[in-house]
Amino acid sequence: MNDLARPAMYNAWMRIVECERGQGEPQVFDVVGPICESGDWLGRERSLAVAEGDLLAITSAGAYAMAMASNYNSRPRAAEVMVDGDAVHVIRQRETAESLYANERPIG
């Protein structure tokens, strides 16, 4: 809902892969986000060999992922990472809860 709105908004298909292939047979999953709403999904009916706690990667979020991202439900936006062969570059740091309120000032 806040990190990658494209799948829920207009059924965009994003490639989702295991960061490390699990030991078991692949199973079919719906990949959802943390907000627990009907529109908070990233991919439906994906065949993945994963277990609880495993990491997944969305390999191409599209040109508008950060432009459409929001702080819905006071959630900090994710970091942006560029992978170039074996090199990994953080091109935008993950936001913190403190950074969400940094420019707010009390009234009075």
BAMAR-644628 format. One record per residue: x, y, z of N, C-alpha, C, O in turn; residue in three letters. Coordinates in Angstrom, 3 decimals, always signed. Layout:
[[X; Y; Z]; [X; Y; Z]; [X; Y; Z]; [X; Y; Z]; "ALA"]
...
! end
This chain:
[[+0.819; -1.199; +0.000]; [+0.000; +0.000; +0.000]; [+0.855; +1.251; +0.000]; [+0.533; +2.200; -0.715]; "MET"]
[[+1.922; +1.292; +0.765]; [+2.721; +2.509; +0.761]; [+4.023; +2.343; -0.001]; [+4.540; +3.324; -0.536]; "ASN"]
[[+4.570; +1.144; -0.071]; [+5.855; +0.957; -0.743]; [+5.727; +0.719; -2.242]; [+6.530; +1.234; -3.021]; "ASP"]
[[+4.747; -0.040; -2.645]; [+4.589; -0.398; -4.052]; [+3.101; -0.507; -4.365]; [+2.502; -1.577; -4.252]; "LEU"]
[[+2.525; +0.607; -4.756]; [+1.077; +0.679; -4.949]; [+0.621; +0.113; -6.291]; [-0.563; -0.186; -6.451]; "ALA"]
[[+1.510; -0.040; -7.244]; [+1.128; -0.418; -8.603]; [+0.354; -1.736; -8.705]; [-0.632; -1.780; -9.442]; "ARG"]
[[+0.739; -2.813; -8.010]; [-0.045; -4.053; -8.151]; [-1.497; -3.881; -7.707]; [-2.414; -4.325; -8.398]; "PRO"]
[[-1.703; -3.246; -6.573]; [-3.062; -3.092; -6.063]; [-3.866; -2.079; -6.868]; [-5.072; -2.251; -7.045]; "ALA"]
[[-3.220; -1.031; -7.356]; [-3.948; +0.034; -8.047]; [-4.366; -0.359; -9.457]; [-5.492; -0.077; -9.868]; "MET"]
[[-3.470; -1.013; -10.208]; [-3.852; -1.373; -11.570]; [-3.279; -2.707; -12.030]; [-2.952; -2.903; -13.200]; "TYR"]
[[-3.169; -3.633; -11.048]; [-2.830; -5.018; -11.349]; [-1.494; -5.182; -12.063]; [-1.334; -6.087; -12.882]; "ASN"]
[[-0.530; -4.306; -11.756]; [+0.806; -4.428; -12.349]; [+1.455; -5.722; -11.861]; [+1.305; -6.092; -10.697]; "ALA"]
[[+2.170; -6.407; -12.743]; [+2.837; -7.664; -12.400]; [+4.299; -7.371; -12.107]; [+5.007; -6.818; -12.949]; "TRP"]
[[+4.756; -7.743; -10.905]; [+6.145; -7.553; -10.488]; [+6.778; -8.920; -10.275]; [+6.168; -9.799; -9.666]; "MET"]
[[+7.986; -9.105; -10.767]; [+8.691; -10.370; -10.553]; [+9.136; -10.439; -9.100]; [+9.784; -9.521; -8.598]; "ARG"]
[[+8.786; -11.525; -8.432]; [+9.137; -11.742; -7.022]; [+9.915; -13.043; -6.938]; [+9.439; -14.085; -7.391]; "ILE"]
[[+11.115; -12.989; -6.358]; [+11.977; -14.168; -6.273]; [+12.503; -14.337; -4.851]; [+12.513; -13.393; -4.061]; "VAL"]
[[+12.935; -15.545; -4.545]; [+13.571; -15.823; -3.265]; [+14.980; -15.240; -3.287]; [+15.678; -15.338; -4.296]; "GLU"]
[[+15.401; -14.631; -2.171]; [+16.782; -14.144; -2.090]; [+17.748; -15.320; -2.021]; [+18.851; -15.258; -2.565]; "CYS"]
[[+17.335; -16.384; -1.356]; [+18.064; -17.651; -1.350]; [+17.025; -18.736; -1.527]; [+16.027; -18.768; -0.807]; "GLU"]
[[+17.246; -19.615; -2.468]; [+16.264; -20.664; -2.758]; [+16.101; -21.578; -1.556]; [+17.090; -22.068; -1.011]; "ARG"]
[[+14.876; -21.811; -1.141]; [+14.574; -22.681; -0.005]; [+14.831; -24.139; -0.334]; [+15.040; -24.504; -1.491]; "GLY"]
[[+14.814; -24.955; +0.689]; [+15.090; -26.377; +0.532]; [+13.883; -27.171; +0.043]; [+14.041; -28.202; -0.610]; "GLN"]
[[+12.693; -26.701; +0.352]; [+11.488; -27.463; +0.028]; [+11.019; -27.242; -1.396]; [+11.609; -26.490; -2.173]; "GLY"]
[[+9.933; -27.931; -1.701]; [+9.295; -27.767; -3.006]; [+8.570; -26.430; -3.051]; [+8.029; -25.987; -2.038]; "GLU"]
[[+8.551; -25.781; -4.213]; [+7.802; -24.522; -4.313]; [+6.328; -24.737; -4.019]; [+5.754; -25.777; -4.343]; "PRO"]
[[+5.736; -23.738; -3.405]; [+4.303; -23.696; -3.151]; [+3.771; -22.389; -3.720]; [+4.543; -21.468; -3.990]; "GLN"]
[[+2.478; -22.305; -3.902]; [+1.867; -21.101; -4.452]; [+1.426; -20.193; -3.304]; [+0.720; -20.619; -2.390]; "VAL"]
[[+1.864; -18.917; -3.376]; [+1.574; -17.930; -2.338]; [+1.013; -16.656; -2.946]; [+1.280; -16.332; -4.103]; "PHE"]
[[+0.234; -15.940; -2.152]; [-0.048; -14.534; -2.411]; [+0.924; -13.761; -1.539]; [+1.002; -13.998; -0.333]; "ASP"]
[[+1.666; -12.836; -2.137]; [+2.650; -12.034; -1.411]; [+1.981; -10.711; -1.053]; [+1.552; -9.960; -1.929]; "VAL"]
[[+1.898; -10.441; +0.243]; [+1.176; -9.264; +0.716]; [+2.095; -8.382; +1.554]; [+3.170; -8.804; +1.982]; "VAL"]
[[+1.649; -7.154; +1.774]; [+2.398; -6.215; +2.587]; [+1.985; -6.269; +4.045]; [+1.218; -7.146; +4.443]; "GLY"]
[[+2.487; -5.337; +4.845]; [+2.294; -5.377; +6.296]; [+1.062; -4.646; +6.820]; [+0.840; -4.631; +8.031]; "PRO"]
[[+0.258; -4.044; +5.956]; [-0.801; -3.164; +6.451]; [-2.109; -3.897; +6.711]; [-2.968; -3.363; +7.412]; "ILE"]
[[-2.289; -5.067; +6.187]; [-3.456; -5.898; +6.470]; [-4.746; -5.272; +5.948]; [-5.726; -5.146; +6.683]; "CYS"]
[[-4.738; -4.890; +4.699]; [-5.935; -4.400; +4.025]; [-6.080; -5.170; +2.725]; [-5.103; -5.727; +2.225]; "GLU"]
[[-7.257; -5.211; +2.182]; [-7.499; -6.008; +0.981]; [-6.659; -5.547; -0.211]; [-6.365; -6.350; -1.096]; "SER"]
[[-6.274; -4.291; -0.252]; [-5.463; -3.780; -1.365]; [-3.974; -3.865; -1.128]; [-3.197; -3.438; -1.982]; "GLY"]
[[-3.545; -4.404; +0.006]; [-2.117; -4.452; +0.341]; [-1.504; -5.767; -0.125]; [-1.188; -6.639; +0.685]; "ASP"]
[[-1.342; -5.900; -1.426]; [-0.728; -7.110; -1.982]; [+0.303; -6.711; -3.033]; [+0.200; -5.656; -3.659]; "TRP"]
[[+1.289; -7.570; -3.211]; [+2.389; -7.308; -4.139]; [+2.406; -8.278; -5.308]; [+2.854; -7.928; -6.399]; "LEU"]
[[+1.927; -9.482; -5.091]; [+1.874; -10.478; -6.154]; [+0.960; -11.617; -5.748]; [+0.974; -12.059; -4.600]; "GLY"]
[[+0.182; -12.079; -6.680]; [-0.749; -13.177; -6.388]; [-0.322; -14.439; -7.122]; [+0.226; -14.388; -8.222]; "ARG"]
[[-0.591; -15.579; -6.476]; [-0.336; -16.902; -7.055]; [+1.087; -17.046; -7.580]; [+1.306; -17.343; -8.754]; "GLU"]
[[+2.055; -16.828; -6.680]; [+3.468; -16.951; -7.029]; [+4.028; -18.249; -6.496]; [+3.795; -18.605; -5.341]; "ARG"]
[[+4.760; -18.953; -7.326]; [+5.393; -20.211; -6.942]; [+6.748; -19.898; -6.305]; [+7.668; -19.433; -6.977]; "SER"]
[[+6.857; -20.160; -5.002]; [+8.071; -19.821; -4.255]; [+8.427; -20.948; -3.294]; [+7.548; -21.569; -2.698]; "LEU"]
[[+9.713; -21.204; -3.150]; [+10.204; -22.169; -2.159]; [+10.720; -21.357; -0.979]; [+11.901; -21.015; -0.920]; "ALA"]
[[+9.826; -21.048; -0.036]; [+10.169; -20.193; +1.102]; [+9.587; -20.756; +2.386]; [+8.674; -21.582; +2.380]; "VAL"]
[[+10.153; -20.276; +3.492]; [+9.644; -20.587; +4.820]; [+9.545; -19.273; +5.590]; [+10.104; -18.258; +5.172]; "ALA"]
[[+8.843; -19.295; +6.699]; [+8.687; -18.091; +7.516]; [+10.051; -17.496; +7.837]; [+10.964; -18.207; +8.257]; "GLU"]
[[+10.185; -16.190; +7.637]; [+11.433; -15.487; +7.917]; [+12.359; -15.350; +6.721]; [+13.321; -14.584; +6.781]; "GLY"]
[[+12.098; -16.074; +5.628]; [+12.926; -15.945; +4.428]; [+12.702; -14.590; +3.780]; [+11.662; -13.961; +3.974]; "ASP"]
[[+13.684; -14.146; +3.011]; [+13.608; -12.863; +2.325]; [+13.230; -13.040; +0.864]; [+13.653; -13.992; +0.207]; "LEU"]
[[+12.425; -12.106; +0.365]; [+12.039; -12.073; -1.041]; [+12.540; -10.777; -1.657]; [+12.791; -9.800; -0.951]; "LEU"]
[[+12.683; -10.776; -2.959]; [+13.070; -9.560; -3.681]; [+12.078; -9.316; -4.799]; [+11.669; -10.244; -5.497]; "ALA"]
[[+11.698; -8.066; -4.961]; [+10.930; -7.638; -6.118]; [+11.966; -7.054; -7.063]; [+12.554; -6.009; -6.783]; "ILE"]
[[+12.189; -7.733; -8.184]; [+13.369; -7.433; -8.996]; [+13.258; -6.172; -9.842]; [+14.284; -5.606; -10.221]; "THR"]
[[+12.077; -5.725; -10.144]; [+11.941; -4.448; -10.844]; [+10.631; -3.822; -10.403]; [+9.548; -4.294; -10.750]; "SER"]
[[+10.746; -2.769; -9.645]; [+9.563; -2.155; -9.068]; [+8.896; -1.181; -10.032]; [+7.795; -0.705; -9.755]; "ALA"]
[[+9.531; -0.880; -11.144]; [+8.941; +0.051; -12.093]; [+9.412; +1.470; -11.859]; [+9.938; +1.801; -10.796]; "GLY"]
[[+9.221; +2.286; -12.845]; [+9.728; +3.653; -12.816]; [+9.065; +4.514; -11.753]; [+9.659; +5.488; -11.290]; "ALA"]
[[+7.848; +4.171; -11.361]; [+7.101; +5.067; -10.483]; [+6.980; +4.569; -9.058]; [+6.167; +5.103; -8.303]; "TYR"]
[[+7.742; +3.583; -8.658]; [+7.595; +3.025; -7.308]; [+7.778; +4.098; -6.243]; [+6.885; +4.283; -5.416]; "ALA"]
[[+8.886; +4.801; -6.233]; [+9.108; +5.821; -5.200]; [+8.217; +7.036; -5.435]; [+7.772; +7.667; -4.477]; "MET"]
[[+7.953; +7.371; -6.692]; [+7.090; +8.520; -6.969]; [+5.677; +8.286; -6.452]; [+4.994; +9.242; -6.086]; "ALA"]
[[+5.228; +7.044; -6.415]; [+3.878; +6.728; -5.938]; [+3.867; +6.276; -4.477]; [+2.797; +6.061; -3.908]; "MET"]
[[+5.040; +6.129; -3.869]; [+5.114; +5.683; -2.478]; [+4.555; +6.759; -1.555]; [+4.529; +7.941; -1.898]; "ALA"]
[[+4.114; +6.333; -0.388]; [+3.565; +7.281; +0.573]; [+3.925; +6.839; +1.982]; [+4.522; +5.782; +2.190]; "SER"]
[[+3.556; +7.653; +2.921]; [+3.745; +7.324; +4.332]; [+2.420; +6.923; +4.968]; [+2.162; +7.214; +6.136]; "ASN"]
[[+1.591; +6.251; +4.183]; [+0.291; +5.768; +4.640]; [+0.447; +5.007; +5.945]; [+1.375; +4.213; +6.091]; "TYR"]
[[-0.442; +5.238; +6.887]; [-0.416; +4.606; +8.211]; [+0.890; +4.902; +8.956]; [+1.335; +4.098; +9.774]; "ASN"]
[[+1.498; +6.054; +8.674]; [+2.753; +6.478; +9.333]; [+3.870; +5.465; +9.159]; [+4.679; +5.260; +10.064]; "SER"]
[[+3.910; +4.833; +7.997]; [+4.974; +3.859; +7.723]; [+6.096; +4.539; +6.947]; [+5.844; +5.165; +5.917]; "ARG"]
[[+7.329; +4.424; +7.429]; [+8.462; +4.960; +6.669]; [+8.614; +4.243; +5.334]; [+8.344; +3.047; +5.228]; "PRO"]
[[+9.046; +4.981; +4.321]; [+9.258; +4.368; +3.006]; [+10.530; +3.533; +3.005]; [+11.472; +3.795; +3.753]; "ARG"]
[[+10.529; +2.528; +2.151]; [+11.658; +1.598; +2.057]; [+12.870; +2.268; +1.423]; [+12.757; +3.310; +0.777]; "ALA"]
[[+14.012; +1.660; +1.617]; [+15.227; +2.110; +0.933]; [+15.109; +1.768; -0.550]; [+14.350; +0.880; -0.936]; "ALA"]
[[+15.862; +2.477; -1.362]; [+15.975; +2.125; -2.774]; [+17.389; +1.604; -3.004]; [+18.370; +2.229; -2.601]; "GLU"]
[[+17.473; +0.460; -3.652]; [+18.754; -0.202; -3.873]; [+18.913; -0.486; -5.357]; [+17.986; -0.965; -6.009]; "VAL"]
[[+20.093; -0.187; -5.887]; [+20.401; -0.502; -7.277]; [+21.429; -1.631; -7.288]; [+22.455; -1.557; -6.611]; "MET"]
[[+21.144; -2.664; -8.056]; [+22.063; -3.784; -8.198]; [+22.654; -3.720; -9.598]; [+21.932; -3.706; -10.595]; "VAL"]
[[+23.981; -3.681; -9.654]; [+24.698; -3.603; -10.921]; [+25.709; -4.741; -10.942]; [+26.832; -4.594; -10.459]; "ASP"]
[[+25.304; -5.871; -11.502]; [+26.175; -7.055; -11.470]; [+26.335; -7.516; -10.037]; [+25.351; -7.829; -9.367]; "GLY"]
[[+27.576; -7.559; -9.560]; [+27.846; -7.962; -8.178]; [+27.824; -6.782; -7.209]; [+27.909; -6.981; -5.997]; "ASP"]
[[+27.712; -5.567; -7.721]; [+27.730; -4.377; -6.862]; [+26.312; -3.987; -6.448]; [+25.386; -4.009; -7.259]; "ALA"]
[[+26.162; -3.632; -5.186]; [+24.875; -3.197; -4.641]; [+25.053; -1.787; -4.086]; [+25.967; -1.535; -3.301]; "VAL"]
[[+24.181; -0.873; -4.495]; [+24.279; +0.524; -4.083]; [+22.962; +0.979; -3.461]; [+21.904; +0.850; -4.077]; "HIS"]
[[+23.027; +1.508; -2.246]; [+21.843; +2.117; -1.642]; [+21.759; +3.526; -2.218]; [+22.620; +4.363; -1.945]; "VAL"]
[[+20.732; +3.786; -3.009]; [+20.622; +5.097; -3.652]; [+19.653; +6.019; -2.910]; [+19.612; +7.218; -3.188]; "ILE"]
[[+18.885; +5.485; -1.983]; [+18.040; +6.281; -1.093]; [+17.904; +5.504; +0.206]; [+17.455; +4.357; +0.210]; "ARG"]
[[+18.292; +6.132; +1.307]; [+18.238; +5.477; +2.614]; [+16.798; +5.198; +3.022]; [+15.885; +5.929; +2.639]; "GLN"]
[[+16.601; +4.153; +3.790]; [+15.297; +3.848; +4.380]; [+14.923; +4.994; +5.323]; [+15.769; +5.493; +6.065]; "ARG"]
[[+13.670; +5.404; +5.291]; [+13.205; +6.426; +6.215]; [+13.036; +5.824; +7.608]; [+12.847; +4.618; +7.765]; "GLU"]
[[+13.109; +6.685; +8.600]; [+12.859; +6.268; +9.979]; [+11.582; +6.955; +10.454]; [+11.130; +7.929; +9.853]; "THR"]
[[+11.010; +6.443; +11.529]; [+9.827; +7.089; +12.104]; [+10.159; +8.528; +12.497]; [+9.334; +9.425; +12.325]; "ALA"]
[[+11.357; +8.748; +13.020]; [+11.768; +10.096; +13.417]; [+11.806; +11.039; +12.222]; [+11.454; +12.212; +12.345]; "GLU"]
[[+12.234; +10.534; +11.065]; [+12.321; +11.402; +9.883]; [+10.940; +11.832; +9.390]; [+10.811; +12.879; +8.756]; "SER"]
[[+9.905; +11.033; +9.674]; [+8.553; +11.405; +9.258]; [+8.073; +12.666; +9.951]; [+7.293; +13.432; +9.385]; "LEU"]
[[+8.534; +12.883; +11.170]; [+8.063; +14.006; +11.970]; [+9.093; +15.129; +12.070]; [+8.862; +16.101; +12.790]; "TYR"]
[[+10.212; +15.024; +11.376]; [+11.308; +15.985; +11.515]; [+10.903; +17.412; +11.174]; [+11.416; +18.348; +11.786]; "ALA"]
[[+10.007; +17.607; +10.225]; [+9.640; +18.968; +9.822]; [+8.367; +19.477; +10.494]; [+7.903; +20.574; +10.182]; "ASN"]
[[+7.802; +18.704; +11.404]; [+6.592; +19.156; +12.087]; [+6.955; +20.008; +13.303]; [+7.949; +19.756; +13.984]; "GLU"]
[[+6.134; +21.010; +13.554]; [+6.354; +21.913; +14.679]; [+5.060; +22.049; +15.476]; [+3.982; +22.121; +14.886]; "ARG"]
[[+5.146; +22.084; +16.793]; [+3.932; +22.266; +17.597]; [+3.375; +23.683; +17.411]; [+4.113; +24.621; +17.110]; "PRO"]
[[+2.084; +23.812; +17.593]; [+1.429; +25.116; +17.500]; [+1.324; +25.706; +18.898]; [+1.047; +24.996; +19.865]; "ILE"]
[[+1.544; +27.000; +18.994]; [+1.310; +27.688; +20.262]; [+2.469; +28.033; +20.993]; [+2.367; +28.616; +22.073]; "GLY"]
! end
